[in-house]
Amino acid sequence: MMKSRNIGIIARKELSGIYAEKTIVFAILLQLFIALFSSFLMIGLTSMYDPDALAGYRGVEYGIGYVGEEGDLFEIINERRDLVAYNLDLDVAIASLKERQLSAVVLVPDIPPDDPGPVIVTLYTLQNDIQAAVVEVKMKEAFLVYEDELRSVRADRLIMDPIQLNFPDTGGRSSYFEFVFGLLIPLLIFMPAIISAALIIDLITEEYQSKTLETLLSTTVTYGEMIWGKILACILIVPFQSAAWLALLWINGIAVQNPVQMLLHVIAGSMVLIQIGALVALHYRERTSAQFVFSTAVVVVIIFIMSVPYNPLNLLVRLAVGTIGSLHWLILAGVVAVAVILSVLLNRYAAYISTLPLREG
């Protein structure tokens, strides 16, 4: 029988030594940075996820250098509350753009709207600039309005009636919240579980590689107690990290529903991942090989799980927005059952490994 006191001693020892794992600490600090400054990072991250979402950011009037005759496009730009057009020569406009006195420059050819040829409009913006990304989206809206006007002027050239496409209403969904609840929250909540699963491999294999296992086992601690003490340490840091991320997101104005249920699912899922990591570490007893096999296996498992309708990420999202109902309790029971089965396998395999000579590790 394993003694809980010995397991607790090993867990406290490992928790006090986690700070020495620089990779783990850096990963935790990265998550802390993302959660703490999530509101600040949302503009940049959302623009990569959905550039059109930037069109909703208002409150700033962007100056646009307009090169060409003041026609319909000039009026369209000036009718917007977030854009203002200035009629300039091309050289002056480009120079002002480089000095950031303008946000963009648009070159419009001097041809009438009903001209038989195409209307080629050129837009100049600053490269690799977040403001340029915002202006491009806003100018795209102006260009679409201008395109509709050109189509109406040239409608008499159509030789057949165009097919009308009716798209369903999107309901005014916000890409910001889609990004936060669909990607950011599941990433932050489940990342501690993945970190802890990788950490258990380091904690077990270092006993073999540093040749401290024999000294440890010469005390009253058994091999199984050593394994479960390390597992306990890895499990304990998961809910604290996940709860901290949720609290920091709440401070940033991103509140989620069912936080307790979310933490229960993360703890159960982390238990499964940590036990798989422990089994891999016991089999290889060498850090590089164990980490490579575990990382590869996790990628394969994640790809498979993501094809399941109620996968962990989908489950966390639905819990965060409160649309899952009571079905998640059944899923939680299934994950706990898998963890129990892995516990039995881990105990048996640890008992077998403990009978091997230490030099084989």
Backbone hydrogen bonds in HBPLUS format (Angstrom, degrees):
<---DONOR---> <-ACCEPTOR-->    atom                        ^
c    i                          cat <-CA-CA->   ^        H-A-AA   ^      H-
h    n   atom  resd res      DA  || num        DHA   H-A  angle D-A-AA Bond
n    s   type  num  typ     dist DA aas  dist angle  dist       angle   num
A0007-ILE N   A0003-LYS O   3.16 MM   4  6.50 158.2  2.21 148.6 155.0     1
A0008-GLY N   A0004-SER O   2.87 MM   4  6.06 155.1  1.93 146.6 153.2     2
A0009-ILE N   A0005-ARG O   2.97 MM   4  6.27 148.8  2.07 144.3 152.9     3
A0010-ILE N   A0006-ASN O   3.05 MM   4  6.33 163.8  2.07 151.5 154.5     4
A0011-ALA N   A0007-ILE O   2.93 MM   4  6.14 157.1  1.99 147.0 154.1     5
A0012-ARG N   A0008-GLY O   2.92 MM   4  6.13 162.0  1.95 150.4 154.3     6
A0013-LYS N   A0009-ILE O   3.01 MM   4  6.20 155.4  2.07 145.6 152.8     7
A0014-GLU N   A0010-ILE O   2.97 MM   4  6.22 157.0  2.02 150.4 156.0     8
A0015-LEU N   A0011-ALA O   2.91 MM   4  6.10 158.6  1.95 151.4 157.6     9
A0016-SER N   A0012-ARG O   3.03 MM   4  6.15 154.1  2.09 145.2 151.3    10
A0017-GLY N   A0014-GLU O   3.12 MM   3  5.06 134.6  2.33  93.9 106.7    11
A0018-ILE N   A0015-LEU O   3.46 MM   3  5.32 163.7  2.49  98.3 102.9    12
A0020-ALA N   A0017-GLY O   3.13 MM   3  5.72 154.2  2.20 112.7 119.7    13
A0021-GLU N   A0018-ILE O   2.86 MM   3  5.45 156.7  1.91 118.5 125.9    14
A0022-LYS N   A0020-ALA O   3.04 MM   2  5.70 115.2  2.47 112.0  95.2    15
A0025-VAL N   A0021-GLU O   3.02 MM   4  6.30 163.9  2.05 157.0 162.0    16
A0026-PHE N   A0022-LYS O   2.87 MM   4  6.05 163.6  1.90 153.4 157.4    17
A0027-ALA N   A0023-THR O   3.01 MM   4  6.20 154.5  2.07 144.4 151.5    18
A0028-ILE N   A0024-ILE O   2.97 MM   4  6.25 155.7  2.03 150.6 157.1    19
A0029-LEU N   A0025-VAL O   2.88 MM   4  6.14 160.4  1.92 152.0 157.6    20
A0030-LEU N   A0026-PHE O   2.91 MM   4  6.11 147.5  2.01 144.2 152.9    21
A0031-GLN N   A0027-ALA O   3.13 MM   4  6.43 158.8  2.18 145.7 150.2    22
A0032-LEU N   A0028-ILE O   2.88 MM   4  6.15 156.3  1.94 148.4 156.0    23
A0033-PHE N   A0029-LEU O   2.88 MM   4  6.11 152.1  1.96 144.9 151.7    24
A0034-ILE N   A0030-LEU O   3.02 MM   4  6.30 161.2  2.05 150.0 154.6    25
A0035-ALA N   A0031-GLN O   2.88 MM   4  6.10 166.6  1.90 156.0 159.4    26
A0036-LEU N   A0032-LEU O   2.82 MM   4  5.81 160.6  1.86 148.2 154.4    27
A0037-PHE N   A0033-PHE O   3.00 MM   4  5.96 159.3  2.05 146.7 151.5    28
A0041-LEU N   A0037-PHE O   2.97 MM   4  6.23 154.4  2.03 154.5 162.5    29
A0042-MET N   A0038-SER O   3.00 MM   4  5.96 127.4  2.29 142.4 154.2    30
A0045-LEU N   A0041-LEU O   2.98 MM   4  6.10 174.3  1.98 166.2 168.1    31
A0046-THR N   A0042-MET O   2.74 MM   4  5.55 159.2  1.78 144.8 151.7    32
A0047-SER N   A0043-ILE O   3.06 MM   4  6.09 146.4  2.18 138.3 147.1    33
A0048-MET N   A0044-GLY O   3.33 MM   4  6.64 142.4  2.48 138.7 147.1    34
A0049-TYR N   A0045-LEU O   3.07 MM   4  6.35 151.5  2.15 144.5 152.9    35
A0050-ASP N   A0046-THR O   2.68 MM   4  5.75 168.9  1.69 158.1 160.8    36
A0053-ALA N   A0050-ASP O   2.94 MM   3  5.67 158.6  1.99 122.7 129.3    37
A0054-LEU N   A0051-PRO O   3.08 MM   3  5.82 161.0  2.11 120.0 124.8    38
A0055-ALA N   A0052-ASP O   3.13 MM   3  5.73 160.7  2.17 113.8 119.5    39
A0056-GLY N   A0053-ALA O   3.22 MM   3  5.95 164.6  2.24 117.1 121.2    40
A0057-TYR N   A0054-LEU O   3.15 MM   3  5.60 162.9  2.18 113.4 118.4    41
A0062-TYR N   A0082-ASP O   2.88 MM  20  6.05 170.4  1.89 138.0 135.3    42
A0084-VAL N   A0062-TYR O   3.04 MM  22  6.27 146.0  2.16 157.5 153.3    43
A0103-SER N   A0063-GLY O   2.83 MM  40  5.51 164.5  1.86 149.8 155.1    44
A0064-ILE N   A0084-VAL O   2.79 MM  20  5.92 160.3  1.83 162.2 161.7    45
A0086-TYR N   A0064-ILE O   2.85 MM  22  6.17 152.9  1.92 165.2 167.9    46
A0065-GLY N   A0104-ALA O   2.82 MM  39  6.20 166.2  1.84 154.3 153.0    47
A0106-VAL N   A0065-GLY O   2.76 MM  41  6.12 162.3  1.79 173.0 176.0    48
A0066-TYR N   A0086-TYR O   2.70 MM  20  5.47 174.9  1.70 146.5 147.3    49
A0088-LEU N   A0066-TYR O   2.95 MM  22  5.93 155.8  2.00 144.2 151.5    50
A0067-VAL N   A0106-VAL O   2.94 MM  39  6.17 167.7  1.95 171.1 169.8    51
A0108-VAL N   A0067-VAL O   2.92 MM  41  6.09 173.3  1.92 171.9 173.5    52
A0071-GLY N   A0069-GLU O   2.88 MM   2  5.79 107.4  2.41 117.2 100.9    53
A0075-GLU N   A0071-GLY O   3.27 MM   4  6.65 155.4  2.33 149.0 155.1    54
A0076-ILE N   A0072-ASP O   2.90 MM   4  6.18 154.3  1.97 151.5 159.6    55
A0077-ILE N   A0073-LEU O   2.98 MM   4  6.20 160.3  2.02 152.2 155.9    56
A0078-ASN N   A0074-PHE O   3.15 MM   4  6.36 163.1  2.18 145.1 149.6    57
A0079-GLU N   A0075-GLU O   2.93 MM   4  6.02 132.2  2.16 142.3 154.4    58
A0080-ARG N   A0077-ILE O   3.24 MM   3  5.65 153.2  2.32 107.0 114.5    59
A0093-ALA N   A0089-ASP O   2.90 MM   4  6.04 160.5  1.94 154.1 160.4    60
A0094-ILE N   A0090-LEU O   2.90 MM   4  6.07 165.6  1.92 157.1 160.1    61
A0095-ALA N   A0091-ASP O   3.02 MM   4  6.15 160.4  2.06 146.2 151.9    62
A0096-SER N   A0092-VAL O   2.94 MM   4  6.13 155.0  2.00 146.5 153.4    63
A0097-LEU N   A0093-ALA O   2.89 MM   4  6.13 145.9  2.00 143.4 153.4    64
A0098-LYS N   A0094-ILE O   2.97 MM   4  6.27 157.9  2.02 150.7 155.5    65
A0099-GLU N   A0095-ALA O   3.13 MM   4  6.37 143.7  2.27 140.4 149.9    66
A0101-GLN N   A0096-SER O   2.80 MM   5  5.07 152.3  1.88 162.5 158.1    67
A0100-ARG N   A0097-LEU O   2.95 MM   3  4.87 157.7  2.00 104.7 110.2    68
A0105-VAL N   A0124-TYR O   2.87 MM  19  4.90 154.8  1.94 141.6 147.7    69
A0124-TYR N   A0105-VAL O   2.63 MM  19  4.90 169.1  1.64 159.0 162.4    70
A0107-LEU N   A0122-THR O   2.70 MM  15  4.98 165.5  1.72 153.6 158.9    71
A0122-THR N   A0107-LEU O   3.02 MM  15  4.98 165.5  2.04 144.6 147.5    72
A0115-ASP N   A0112-PRO O   3.09 MM   3  5.41 159.0  2.13 119.5 120.0    73
A0133-ALA N   A0129-ASP O   3.19 MM   4  6.60 145.3  2.31 144.2 153.2    74
A0134-VAL N   A0130-ILE O   3.22 MM   4  6.59 152.0  2.30 144.5 151.0    75
A0135-VAL N   A0131-GLN O   2.93 MM   4  6.21 166.0  1.95 155.1 158.5    76
A0136-GLU N   A0132-ALA O   2.87 MM   4  5.96 156.7  1.92 147.4 153.8    77
A0137-VAL N   A0133-ALA O   3.32 MM   4  6.52 156.3  2.38 141.3 146.0    78
A0138-LYS N   A0134-VAL O   3.14 MM   4  6.46 159.9  2.18 149.3 155.0    79
A0139-MET N   A0135-VAL O   2.77 MM   4  5.96 159.9  1.81 156.8 162.4    80
A0140-LYS N   A0136-GLU O   2.89 MM   4  6.01 140.8  2.04 138.3 149.3    81
A0141-GLU N   A0137-VAL O   3.25 MM   4  6.62 147.0  2.37 141.8 148.6    82
A0142-ALA N   A0138-LYS O   3.25 MM   4  6.67 153.4  2.33 141.6 148.4    83
A0143-PHE N   A0139-MET O   2.79 MM   4  6.06 157.9  1.84 152.8 159.0    84
A0144-LEU N   A0140-LYS O   2.96 MM   4  6.19 148.7  2.06 145.3 153.3    85
A0145-VAL N   A0141-GLU O   3.18 MM   4  6.50 153.6  2.25 145.2 151.3    86
A0146-TYR N   A0142-ALA O   2.99 MM   4  6.27 159.7  2.03 149.1 155.1    87
A0147-GLU N   A0143-PHE O   2.77 MM   4  5.98 150.7  1.86 146.4 154.9    88
A0148-ASP N   A0144-LEU O   3.02 MM   4  6.27 153.6  2.09 143.5 149.6    89
A0149-GLU N   A0145-VAL O   3.11 MM   4  6.47 150.4  2.20 145.3 153.1    90
A0150-LEU N   A0146-TYR O   2.97 MM   4  6.29 156.8  2.02 149.3 155.6    91
A0151-ARG N   A0147-GLU O   2.91 MM   4  6.16 155.0  1.97 149.1 156.2    92
A0152-SER N   A0148-ASP O   3.02 MM   4  6.27 151.5  2.10 143.0 150.2    93
A0153-VAL N   A0149-GLU O   3.02 MM   4  6.28 153.5  2.09 148.0 154.9    94
A0154-ARG N   A0150-LEU O   3.02 MM   4  6.19 150.4  2.11 146.5 154.3    95
A0155-ALA N   A0152-SER O   3.45 MM   3  5.04 165.8  2.47  97.8  99.3    96
A0157-ARG N   A0154-ARG O   3.10 MM   3  5.82 166.4  2.12 120.4 124.7    97
A0158-LEU N   A0155-ALA O   3.16 MM   3  5.73 166.4  2.18 116.8 121.0    98
A0178-GLU N   A0174-SER O   3.04 MM   4  6.26 153.7  2.11 146.7 155.1    99
A0179-PHE N   A0175-SER O   2.85 MM   4  5.92 152.8  1.92 143.4 149.3   100
A0180-VAL N   A0176-TYR O   2.98 MM   4  6.25 161.1  2.01 147.4 153.0   101
A0181-PHE N   A0177-PHE O   2.90 MM   4  5.84 169.7  1.91 149.5 151.5   102
A0182-GLY N   A0178-GLU O   2.85 MM   4  5.31 139.0  2.01 127.0 139.6   103
A0183-LEU N   A0179-PHE O   3.02 MM   4  5.41 142.6  2.16 130.8 136.6   104
A0184-LEU N   A0179-PHE O   3.09 MM   5  6.45 166.1  2.11 154.8 159.2   105
A0185-ILE N   A0180-VAL O   2.92 MM   5  6.09 165.4  1.94 177.8 174.5   106
A0187-LEU N   A0183-LEU O   3.07 MM   4  6.02 154.6  2.13 146.0 153.8   107
A0188-LEU N   A0184-LEU O   2.95 MM   4  6.17 164.0  1.97 157.7 161.4   108
A0189-ILE N   A0185-ILE O   2.93 MM   4  6.01 165.5  1.95 159.1 163.2   109
A0190-PHE N   A0186-PRO O   3.02 MM   4  5.93 163.6  2.05 145.8 149.9   110
A0191-MET N   A0187-LEU O   3.07 MM   4  5.82 136.2  2.27 138.0 148.1   111
A0193-ALA N   A0190-PHE O   3.07 MM   3  5.38 126.1  2.37 105.6 119.1   112
A0194-ILE N   A0190-PHE O   3.30 MM   4  6.72 155.1  2.36 152.6 159.2   113
A0195-ILE N   A0191-MET O   2.91 MM   4  6.16 161.9  1.94 158.6 164.1   114
A0196-SER N   A0192-PRO O   2.89 MM   4  6.01 159.6  1.93 145.4 150.8   115
A0197-ALA N   A0193-ALA O   2.99 MM   4  6.18 149.5  2.09 141.1 149.5   116
A0198-ALA N   A0194-ILE O   3.06 MM   4  6.33 150.6  2.15 144.9 152.1   117
A0199-LEU N   A0195-ILE O   2.85 MM   4  6.07 143.4  1.99 142.1 153.8   118
A0200-ILE N   A0196-SER O   2.99 MM   4  6.22 149.8  2.08 149.2 154.0   119
A0203-LEU N   A0199-LEU O   2.96 MM   4  6.26 160.1  2.00 155.9 161.8   120
A0204-ILE N   A0200-ILE O   3.07 MM   4  6.19 152.9  2.15 143.7 149.4   121
A0205-THR N   A0201-ILE O   2.96 MM   4  6.01 169.8  1.98 154.1 157.0   122
A0206-GLU N   A0202-ASP O   3.00 MM   4  5.80 149.1  2.10 141.7 149.0   123
A0207-GLU N   A0204-ILE O   3.21 MM   3  5.64 141.7  2.36 106.6 116.2   124
A0208-TYR N   A0205-THR O   3.08 MM   3  5.32 128.8  2.36 100.3 113.0   125
A0209-GLN N   A0205-THR O   2.89 MM   4  6.19 171.3  1.90 158.5 160.9   126
A0210-SER N   A0206-GLU O   2.84 MM   4  5.55 155.0  1.90 136.7 143.3   127
A0212-THR N   A0207-GLU O   3.08 MM   5  5.17 140.8  2.24 136.4 147.5   128
A0213-LEU N   A0207-GLU O   3.23 MM   6  4.96 137.9  2.42 141.6 131.3   129
A0211-LYS N   A0208-TYR O   3.16 MM   3  4.96 148.6  2.27  94.9 104.4   130
A0216-LEU N   A0212-THR O   3.04 MM   4  6.26 156.7  2.09 148.0 154.8   131
A0217-LEU N   A0213-LEU O   2.88 MM   4  6.11 159.7  1.92 155.4 160.4   132
A0218-SER N   A0214-GLU O   3.11 MM   4  6.20 120.1  2.49 133.7 147.5   133
A0218-SER N   A0215-THR O   3.24 MM   3  5.16 143.7  2.38  94.1 104.6   134
A0219-THR N   A0216-LEU O   3.26 MM   3  5.83 165.4  2.28 112.4 116.7   135
A0226-MET N   A0222-THR O   2.96 MM   4  6.20 149.7  2.06 146.1 154.4   136
A0227-ILE N   A0223-TYR O   3.08 MM   4  6.42 156.4  2.14 149.0 154.6   137
A0228-TRP N   A0224-GLY O   2.95 MM   4  6.20 172.0  1.96 154.8 156.6   138
A0229-GLY N   A0225-GLU O   2.85 MM   4  5.81 143.7  1.99 140.5 150.1   139
A0230-LYS N   A0226-MET O   3.24 MM   4  6.41 155.6  2.30 142.1 147.3   140
A0231-ILE N   A0227-ILE O   2.99 MM   4  6.30 155.2  2.05 147.1 154.9   141
A0232-LEU N   A0228-TRP O   2.87 MM   4  5.94 158.3  1.91 141.9 147.5   142
A0233-ALA N   A0229-GLY O   3.11 MM   4  6.34 155.1  2.17 141.4 147.5   143
A0234-CYS N   A0230-LYS O   3.10 MM   4  6.40 156.6  2.16 147.2 152.9   144
A0235-ILE N   A0231-ILE O   2.91 MM   4  6.18 150.2  2.00 150.2 159.1   145
A0236-LEU N   A0232-LEU O   2.95 MM   4  6.09 157.2  2.00 152.4 157.7   146
A0238-VAL N   A0235-ILE O   3.14 MM   3  5.51 148.2  2.25 108.5 117.6   147
A0241-GLN N   A0237-ILE O   3.10 MM   4  6.14 158.8  2.15 142.3 148.0   148
A0242-SER N   A0238-VAL O   2.93 MM   4  6.12 177.5  1.93 165.4 166.0   149
A0243-ALA N   A0239-PRO O   2.83 MM   4  5.77 160.2  1.87 143.2 149.5   150
A0244-ALA N   A0240-PHE O   2.96 MM   4  6.03 149.6  2.05 138.0 146.7   151
A0245-TRP N   A0241-GLN O   2.93 MM   4  6.27 154.6  1.99 153.6 160.2   152
A0246-LEU N   A0242-SER O   3.04 MM   4  6.32 160.5  2.08 149.7 154.6   153
A0247-ALA N   A0243-ALA O   2.94 MM   4  6.16 156.4  1.99 147.4 153.9   154
A0248-LEU N   A0244-ALA O   2.91 MM   4  6.13 158.6  1.96 150.3 156.0   155
A0249-LEU N   A0245-TRP O   2.89 MM   4  6.09 155.3  1.95 149.4 156.4   156
A0250-TRP N   A0246-LEU O   2.93 MM   4  6.13 149.9  2.02 142.0 150.5   157
A0251-ILE N   A0247-ALA O   2.95 MM   4  6.26 149.0  2.05 144.4 152.8   158
A0252-ASN N   A0248-LEU O   3.07 MM   4  6.36 140.2  2.24 137.9 148.3   159
A0252-ASN N   A0249-LEU O   3.06 MM   3  4.97 122.4  2.40  91.0 106.0   160
A0254-ILE N   A0249-LEU O   2.81 MM   5  5.14 159.9  1.85 148.5 144.2   161
A0253-GLY N   A0250-TRP O   2.94 MM   3  5.02 156.1  2.00 107.8 111.7   162
A0257-GLN N   A0320-ALA O   2.91 MM  63  4.76 175.0  1.91 129.5 130.0   163
A0262-MET N   A0258-ASN O   3.08 MM   4  6.26 154.9  2.14 148.4 155.8   164
A0263-LEU N   A0259-PRO O   2.98 MM   4  6.24 153.9  2.05 146.6 152.9   165
A0264-LEU N   A0260-VAL O   2.99 MM   4  6.32 152.3  2.07 149.0 156.8   166
A0265-HIS N   A0261-GLN O   3.07 MM   4  6.36 158.9  2.12 149.7 154.2   167
A0266-VAL N   A0262-MET O   2.99 MM   4  6.25 154.9  2.06 146.8 154.3   168
A0267-ILE N   A0263-LEU O   2.88 MM   4  6.06 158.7  1.92 150.0 155.4   169
A0268-ALA N   A0264-LEU O   3.01 MM   4  6.23 165.1  2.03 149.1 153.0   170
A0269-GLY N   A0265-HIS O   2.85 MM   4  6.01 163.7  1.88 148.5 153.7   171
A0270-SER N   A0266-VAL O   2.78 MM   4  5.85 155.4  1.84 146.6 153.9   172
A0271-MET N   A0267-ILE O   2.91 MM   4  6.09 145.5  2.03 142.6 152.0   173
A0272-VAL N   A0268-ALA O   3.22 MM   4  6.58 152.5  2.30 145.2 151.1   174
A0273-LEU N   A0269-GLY O   3.07 MM   4  6.38 166.5  2.09 151.3 154.4   175
A0274-ILE N   A0270-SER O   2.78 MM   4  5.84 164.5  1.80 152.1 156.8   176
A0275-GLN N   A0271-MET O   3.05 MM   4  6.11 157.5  2.10 142.5 148.4   177
A0276-ILE N   A0272-VAL O   3.02 MM   4  6.26 154.2  2.09 148.2 155.5   178
A0277-GLY N   A0273-LEU O   2.90 MM   4  6.17 158.5  1.95 148.7 155.0   179
A0278-ALA N   A0274-ILE O   2.84 MM   4  6.11 148.6  1.93 144.0 153.1   180
A0279-LEU N   A0275-GLN O   2.93 MM   4  6.17 156.3  1.99 147.0 152.5   181
A0280-VAL N   A0276-ILE O   3.02 MM   4  6.29 159.8  2.06 150.8 156.0   182
A0281-ALA N   A0277-GLY O   2.93 MM   4  6.12 157.4  1.98 146.2 152.8   183
A0282-LEU N   A0278-ALA O   2.90 MM   4  6.10 155.1  1.96 149.2 155.6   184
A0283-HIS N   A0279-LEU O   3.03 MM   4  6.21 145.1  2.15 141.4 150.7   185
A0284-TYR N   A0280-VAL O   3.07 MM   4  6.30 166.9  2.09 156.1 158.0   186
A0285-ARG N   A0281-ALA O   2.70 MM   4  5.17 144.8  1.82 136.7 149.0   187
A0290-ALA N   A0286-GLU O   3.04 MM   4  6.05 164.7  2.06 160.1 164.8   188
A0291-GLN N   A0287-ARG O   2.84 MM   4  5.92 167.8  1.85 159.1 162.3   189
A0292-PHE N   A0288-THR O   3.04 MM   4  6.15 158.8  2.09 146.9 152.9   190
A0293-VAL N   A0289-SER O   3.00 MM   4  6.17 171.1  2.01 153.5 155.8   191
A0294-PHE N   A0290-ALA O   2.89 MM   4  5.97 163.0  1.92 149.6 155.3   192
A0295-SER N   A0291-GLN O   2.88 MM   4  5.89 164.5  1.90 146.2 151.0   193
A0296-THR N   A0292-PHE O   3.02 MM   4  6.15 163.8  2.04 149.4 154.0   194
A0297-ALA N   A0293-VAL O   2.91 MM   4  6.06 159.0  1.96 147.2 153.6   195
A0298-VAL N   A0294-PHE O   2.84 MM   4  6.04 156.6  1.89 153.2 159.5   196
A0299-VAL N   A0295-SER O   3.09 MM   4  6.33 159.2  2.14 148.3 152.8   197
A0300-VAL N   A0296-THR O   3.12 MM   4  6.40 162.5  2.15 149.7 154.1   198
A0301-VAL N   A0297-ALA O   2.86 MM   4  6.06 163.5  1.89 152.5 157.5   199
A0302-ILE N   A0298-VAL O   2.82 MM   4  5.96 160.9  1.86 151.2 156.5   200
A0303-ILE N   A0299-VAL O   3.03 MM   4  6.22 160.4  2.07 147.6 152.6   201
A0304-PHE N   A0300-VAL O   3.06 MM   4  6.32 155.9  2.12 146.8 153.4   202
A0305-ILE N   A0301-VAL O   2.79 MM   4  6.01 166.8  1.81 156.7 160.4   203
A0306-MET N   A0302-ILE O   2.88 MM   4  5.94 155.4  1.94 149.8 155.8   204
A0307-SER N   A0304-PHE O   3.15 MM   3  5.59 152.3  2.23 108.3 116.4   205
A0308-VAL N   A0305-ILE O   2.91 MM   3  5.40 162.2  1.94 117.0 123.0   206
A0315-LEU N   A0311-ASN O   2.81 MM   4  5.96 155.0  1.87 158.8 167.5   207
A0316-LEU N   A0312-PRO O   2.95 MM   4  6.15 157.9  2.00 148.7 153.3   208
A0317-VAL N   A0313-LEU O   3.04 MM   4  6.28 158.5  2.08 148.8 154.7   209
A0318-ARG N   A0314-ASN O   3.02 MM   4  6.22 164.2  2.05 149.2 153.1   210
A0319-LEU N   A0315-LEU O   2.91 MM   4  6.11 147.1  2.02 144.9 154.6   211
A0320-ALA N   A0316-LEU O   2.84 MM   4  5.99 153.1  1.91 145.3 152.8   212
A0321-VAL N   A0317-VAL O   3.11 MM   4  6.42 143.7  2.25 146.2 154.9   213
A0322-GLY N   A0318-ARG O   2.90 MM   4  5.77 111.8  2.38 129.2 145.1   214
A0323-THR N   A0318-ARG O   2.87 MM   5  5.14 160.5  1.91 148.2 152.4   215
A0322-GLY N   A0319-LEU O   3.22 MM   3  4.88 145.6  2.34  91.4 101.5   216
A0329-TRP N   A0326-SER O   3.19 MM   3  5.86 152.1  2.28 115.5 121.8   217
A0330-LEU N   A0327-LEU O   3.10 MM   3  5.53 129.1  2.37 109.0 120.6   218
A0331-ILE N   A0327-LEU O   3.32 MM   4  6.73 156.8  2.37 148.4 154.8   219
A0332-LEU N   A0328-HIS O   2.82 MM   4  6.02 154.0  1.89 145.9 153.4   220
A0333-ALA N   A0329-TRP O   2.95 MM   4  6.18 152.7  2.02 142.5 149.4   221
A0334-GLY N   A0330-LEU O   3.07 MM   4  6.39 150.3  2.16 142.9 150.7   222
A0335-VAL N   A0331-ILE O   3.02 MM   4  6.37 155.2  2.08 150.6 156.8   223
A0336-VAL N   A0332-LEU O   2.94 MM   4  6.19 159.1  1.99 151.5 157.3   224
A0337-ALA N   A0333-ALA O   2.95 MM   4  6.16 151.9  2.03 144.1 151.8   225
A0338-VAL N   A0334-GLY O   3.06 MM   4  6.37 153.2  2.14 145.1 151.6   226
A0339-ALA N   A0335-VAL O   2.97 MM   4  6.29 152.3  2.05 145.2 153.2   227
A0340-VAL N   A0336-VAL O   2.91 MM   4  6.24 149.2  2.01 148.3 156.5   228
A0341-ILE N   A0337-ALA O   3.05 MM   4  6.34 159.9  2.09 149.6 154.4   229
A0342-LEU N   A0338-VAL O   2.95 MM   4  6.21 161.2  1.99 150.4 155.7   230
A0343-SER N   A0339-ALA O   2.92 MM   4  6.12 140.9  2.07 139.3 150.3   231
A0344-VAL N   A0340-VAL O   3.13 MM   4  6.48 153.1  2.20 149.3 154.7   232
A0345-LEU N   A0341-ILE O   3.07 MM   4  6.41 166.0  2.09 152.9 156.4   233
A0346-LEU N   A0342-LEU O   2.78 MM   4  5.89 155.6  1.84 146.0 153.5   234
A0347-ASN N   A0343-SER O   2.94 MM   4  6.12 157.9  1.99 146.6 151.9   235
A0348-ARG N   A0344-VAL O   3.09 MM   4  6.34 162.8  2.12 151.3 155.5   236
A0349-TYR N   A0345-LEU O   2.89 MM   4  6.07 160.9  1.93 150.6 156.4   237
A0350-ALA N   A0346-LEU O   2.82 MM   4  5.87 156.8  1.88 147.5 154.3   238
A0351-ALA N   A0347-ASN O   2.97 MM   4  6.12 151.0  2.06 141.0 148.7   239
A0352-TYR N   A0348-ARG O   3.05 MM   4  6.34 147.1  2.16 140.3 149.0   240
A0353-ILE N   A0349-TYR O   2.89 MM   4  6.16 162.8  1.92 152.0 156.3   241
A0354-SER N   A0350-ALA O   2.94 MM   4  6.05 149.7  2.04 144.3 152.2   242
A0355-THR N   A0352-TYR O   3.12 MM   3  5.49 149.6  2.21 106.7 115.4   243
A0356-LEU N   A0353-ILE O   3.03 MM   3  5.38 156.3  2.09 110.1 117.6   244
A0360-GLU N   A0357-PRO O   3.06 MM   3  5.75 158.8  2.11 118.0 124.0   245
A0361-GLY N   A0358-LEU O   2.99 MM   3  5.53 156.6  2.04 114.2 121.5   246
